[in-house]
Amino acid sequence: MKVRIFNGSNFNASKFTAILFSIFGGFFGLEHGIGEILQGNISTPTLKIFAYSAPGLPFPFGREPALSIVPNYLISGIFTVLLGLIIIIWSIKLIQIKFGGLGLLCLSIIIFLTGGGFGPFTTLIFASIAALKINSNFIWWKRLLPFRLRTFVAKLFPWVTILFLSWIPFELILGLFFGIGYPYPGYFDGLPRLLVCSIIFAVPFVAICHSRKNETIL
């Protein structure tokens, strides 16, 4: 069964992944900023902070851990909200330009340092990598992976993308219907951590295979 939206002749999986990941990271970085603003004009205790005060939002990472070099919740939150909006606009309008990927990488680092959160930052780093390689010919990649293997992996692209997009709804379901909030002992330890990190890594990897699935080495 094919998901047709991902199989058009003009569809670029690397570009799609870069835009998807950057919008996702920008939005949830912005969401961290809202929590920091709500905490008010007070000093941050350390570089590591929580975007939301206890008990936080109703899901396992409901307090939204982050890092901020800005020693004030309100100012940190304002910076983060503005940067989140800029990242979303950048991903839609400018990610394809010559220095679009580099610009996104710089914005990703800045929002991380102002309280944008660890999860959004991880997503934005992979978005930046995908953006930097949108128009790459990936000669080394084609030599590393046999044509048949690239073709097989390419077919997984719709499904790993759907898994990635299901991450936040899954956490909300855990919180709203099963009462799993922050902190929850054992959550995101061991196998769950490996699974989430594997999915985040897998989408750009599979996207590259999808973008170059019909190419052979010249």
Secondary structure, DSSP 4 states (H G I P E B T S, - for coil): ---GGG--TT--HHHHHHHHHHHHHHHHHHHHHHHHHHT-S-B-SSSEEESS-TT-SSSTTTT-EEEBSSSBHHHHHHHHHHHHHHHHHHHHHTTTSTTHHHHHHHHHHHHHHBT--HHHHHHHHHHHHHHHTTT---HHHHHHS-HHHHHHHHTTHHHHHHHHHTHHHHHHHHHHHH---SS-TTTTSSHHHHHHHHHHHHHHHHHHHHHTTT----
